Structures are given as structure tokens and as C-alpha cells.
Amino acid sequence: MLSVVARPLVRVFERYLPDPYVFVIILTIVVMAAAVLFEGRSPVAVIEMWGDGFWTLLSFSMQMLLVLVTGYMMASTPAVRGILNRIADTARAPARAILLVTLVSLLASWINWGFGLVVGALLAKAVARRVAVDYRLLVASAYSGFLVWHGGLAGSIPLAIATPGHTFEDQIGIIGTSETIFAGFNLIIVAALFIAVPLVNWLMLPKSGHEMVVDPAKLEEPEFGGGPTHRPSDRIENSPILSWIIGGAGLAWLVIDFLGGGGLTLNSINFLFLFVAIILHGTPRRLLDALAEGVKSGAGIVIQFPFYSGIMAIMAGSGLAVSISDGLTSFASAESLPFWGFISAGIVNFFVPSGGGQWVVQAPVMLPAAEALGVDQARIAMAVAWGDAWTNMVQPFWALPILAIAGLNAKDIMGFCVVQLVVSGVIIALGLSFL
């Protein structure tokens, strides 16, 4: 049973893995040193790259914070709570709980990664209120669904190269999603992960008596709204009229946008979460109370994402990302290039944990190599995409929203995620190489 393997890993990570903030500081220092030692950059130049790039992810950081906050606000409405509770009611035993949370997270993440992160965490909390199951494994199961995002409908690399005017159009033209997301090899990889990921999580279930059941305080559902309504301002805040008007306007815009060809983007997901929350909370006071509660969980995103932005700037500006990719693909053959592209993307993802950003720094190496060896460009693009998704299992950058909602630390789930990293890595590598 994989639980025998997972337990020691969980103990090691609980003991030695620092808080994600400390992790990103260590990662920053390592990248700075590597840029000086291996790329010949001066310390002053590296510091300048870091500082110049420190705030370039501000827009994305706000988007991620809104994923967390708007998702929390929507999920805390009585209606959505009821839906999640009804789904959670079907999980009457630990094994069923793990399988349910994993499958729902996989499906939601394949549709949209932001949606998957929020839904998985909230369902895990709802299930934990009903079933005595290792809460760490339950949250890790929710996060493991994130594995399939870059092979799904919102994958940033396949969507980018399918868009006219993309950065590398002169080299590869427009590659439609029929050759990437909906290609046979990609669909088989996704299908294999839909089978393997829940199975692995189920096999990691501890023997009875060894599970860590969550502190009930982490799972409490706060009540919002109420209070005195003596003053006119109180009555306005507790009236649903304004919420119905502005909420209806927001949903109307979404319908117009989708009918006009708008896609399911991170902005549209946040917009949907926000205006559904406005309507379902009913009153401005209930919404503001939920907002105040949801913001408490966003501290990690606020402080850490700028540091990752600085790391990405060093990786791109110093040439480190190119050197890593070039070093791993320089000896590749036509048959092995997708595999080495996948591995190099997995390594680069530790330092550039952004699908779009990673493609910008790796494509100048991967695309010429594919052309020289006669390898399908769509397959190479998906190799980079899958490498980016793969090592997210042990890169705490993307785990921050789900951990914040669940009330856990990265060290609590990483031991389980390492097992998923190994198993999924084998599946994805085989699929890219031989299908």
C-alpha cells in the first residue's frame, strides 16, 4: 500500500519543509547565486533584474487574491453551502471521501484551474465535517486535481498558440486546440490521470488510528449579516434591493460576453464568483462580512507572489531558464525530445511557476530544437505545458489559495503530493513519448 511510502514522506516534510514564505526567500537566494556563478552576471546586475521584475505580477497577484476571496464569498452563501453539503453527504466513508474530492477537483480543474482550486478546497472542508478522514490527505487530494489543468480547457500554452498574433506565430503559425488539448495523446494522458490520481490518493489512506482528523474550529461555518437596523444606513446595508440590481447587471454582462465569443478566463471566473455571491448573499452587509472573513486567508498570496515575480525576472533576464532547457535538450533525439522538454519544463517551473511566463522563456529553445529534429511543434508545446503542471505538486506557489481556504500549511500536504509527483510523472512522460 502506498500509505507505507507516504507516511514517512509526510513526517519528513512536516519536520523540515519551512513556511512557503521562507521557501521563496531561499529560492530567491539560490537563483541569484546561480545567475552569478553559472551565467556570469554581476551581483549588481542580478539585484537590478530582481528589483525591476519584483512588481510585474501585481495584476496576476490581484487576480489570484480575488480567486480566493470571491470563491470564499460565493461558497459561504446559504445556497452554495447547501449544494456542497449535499455533494459531501454522499461521502460516508474515508475511501469514498478521498475519491469524491479528487474526482470533483480533477473535473473542475480541467474546466478551469482557478475554479478547481476553490471548489476542491471548499468541498474538502465540507466532507471533513462529515467523515473522520485524514484531513491532510483530503486537502492533498483536492490539490492533486490541479495536475490536469494545463491539459484542459484553460491551459495557457495551448490557448496561447491557438490565438492569432501570438508571440511565436512567425515560427509555428496558429496551432488549433484540436492538435493540443483535444489531440488523442493529450486526451489519453488526461484520462489516465483521472484514473490514476484518485487511485493513488485512495491507496495512501492510513490505517485506522493513524489519521489526523482536523480541528473542528477550522471547519466552522461563520454566520454573516444581522445586527441592528435602527438607522437608515443600517436598513440600506441589510436591504437586498441594491444587491439584486447590481448583481443582475453583472450576470447580464457575463451572458452578453459569452454570447459574443468571450471565453472562460480567470477574470470571467472571478466576475462570476463575485456577482453570484452578491445575489446569493442577498444584502450588502452579509457580503461585506463574508469579504472580511475571506480576506484573512490571502496574506500568503500578498507577500509571496512579488518574490516569485522577481525570481522569474532573474531566470529570464540572466539566461538561466534558457540554459536549463538547452542543457537538457541538447542531446535529445527526435524520439526523446518530448520527454526532455517535459523534464526541463518541470525543473524550470520551480523558478517560473507561471504557464504563460514559462512558455515565453522556454519556447525560444524548444521550438528550434523541434524544427531541427522534425518533431511535431504541438507535441513539444504540450510537453512544456505538462511539465509546468507536473511539478506544481511540490511547488507551493499554486497551493497557497487552497491551503488558505483549508487552514493548513504546505508542509501538511507535500508528503502526499510527492507520491503523486512520481506516479503522474511516469504517466505523462510515457504518454508524451509513445502515444
Phi, psi and omega in degrees: 000142181292343178299329178294324178281320186291321185302311178298322179296319178300316180295321180297312182292323177297328183276322192246339182283121180283175175303146180307331177294316177295321179301315182289331175293315178298317180298321178298314181296319179298315180294319177301313180297320180295322179296325178285313187284321188255338180252357176070021179277148178283152177305322180296318180296321180293317178299321179295316177303314182299309181294320180294329182265358190299325186253013185285347179258020183301315180298315180293322178299318178295321177300316181293320177298321179290328174303314181293309187288312181292324176297319178295316181299317180293316183291338181274359176286149181304322183294312182289322174305318180297318179296312180298322180293322179293321176295316181296332180297337181283348179266094186258359180213157183306315182298315180294325179298314180296314181295318181298309182297319181295313183294318178296319180293320177299311182296314181296320180290326177295325177288311180198129187295321179295318177299318181296318180298315183289311182298317180299315181294317183291323177292322178300318178294319180295320179293320182296337176287347186245332188236134176279091182226154179302111186294327178298314179293324179297315179290322175299323177296319177298319181288329182296336175298338180295344181305327190266003190299319187281350171260011185250195188293338182250018179299123189290322181290308179298326177289325180296313184283352174267359184261125177303137179088010180293164190304325186250026182298324180297333182271318189236357182070204178261123178250112184290162181292344175295338179263353182237278184299317185257014174291151183303315183296323181288318179295325178292319177299313179300314180298319179297321178290327177296335176271313189286319185297311176298322180297316180296316178299319179297319181290342178273000177303131180286160172294153181306132179099349181253000183280155174257104178277138189290151171297123182304335181297331179289342187254002182297143177258106182292151177261139184241156177089192182085199180091176184293151177229037183284320184274155176304321180296323177296318182294324177295316181294334181256015177261138180277353188300310181298321180296319180294320182294306185288327177295319177297321178296318180296315179293326177298319178297320179299316179299314179300318181295315181292320178295334178273006177101006179294142182264179179272086181261173178297322178295319180290326176297313179297320179297316179297310180304314185297311187281333170295319178297318180300316181289313187285334174288333172088315182231151177302325182295316178298318180296316181294324176295319178293322178299313180300323179287320182291325182296332182302333184272357188265008185299321182298320179295316184299319186271330188269325185299322176299326178293320176294326175299318177295320178298315179300321180296319178294316181300319181281314186288326182276341184094004181299317181297319179293320180297318179297312181295315182295320182295325182274341181253353185296331182254013183282152173259176178300324181286326187262353184300316178301322179296311182291330173296320177297313180296314181297321178295324177297321179289312181299329182299333176300327186254337178233072186281058178214121183303311180295317179295322180294321180296322180298321183271338182262331182303321179299341176265314188289320184292313175297324178297318179295320179295318181294326183264358179073033180265142179302124182295325180296321180293321179294320178299318180288332175297317177293319180299314181291325176297321177298316182288325187300303185280002169299339179298332180237015176251110188292353181308308185277345180281346186303313180298316183291324178291322180296317179293319184282339182079030179242173174252162181302323182298338182288332186247346190294329178299317177292322183293330178298319178298316177297324179301314183294310184294312181293326178300318178296314182298312183294317180298317178295318181296316180292329187273325192240344182286000000 
